[in-house]
Amino acid sequence: MALSEEVNKLAKYLMMSDIPRSVAYTLVYIKDKGEITSVEIERETGLRQPEVSIAMQWLRRKNWIVKRNMKKEGKGRPIHGYKLSRDFNEILEEIINEREKKIDDIKNTINQLKNFKD
């Protein structure tokens, strides 16, 4: 992958936050772009077509991106444009909140388990 060190670092932290690798790289690539195509993502991130397709489905389920059908000449794979549905910082805030909730749930479980100690 020919991505910057900063992009790779952000992708690494997203993966540590339980975001799949292909989704993390797709998200960091798209964050500073307007509308992009899956072909651009494949070319710039080194991800393969099935990985990008799965990543886009994941991101759409989270409502973090929107998809638009684009006109295409001739036959072959259809082209879709993708862009973030909201500001990247809002997406990061959602990820942070999910992680903090998970931490709280783990702490609660630990406290409940402590109640069973003799």
Buried (B, 14 or more C-beta within 10 A) or exposed (E): EEBEEEBEEBBBEBBEBEBBBBBBBBBBBBBEEEBBBBEBBBEBBEBEEEBBBBBBEBBBEBEBBBBEEEEEEEEEEEBBBBEBBEEBEEBBEBBEEEEEEEEEEEEEEEEEEEEEEE
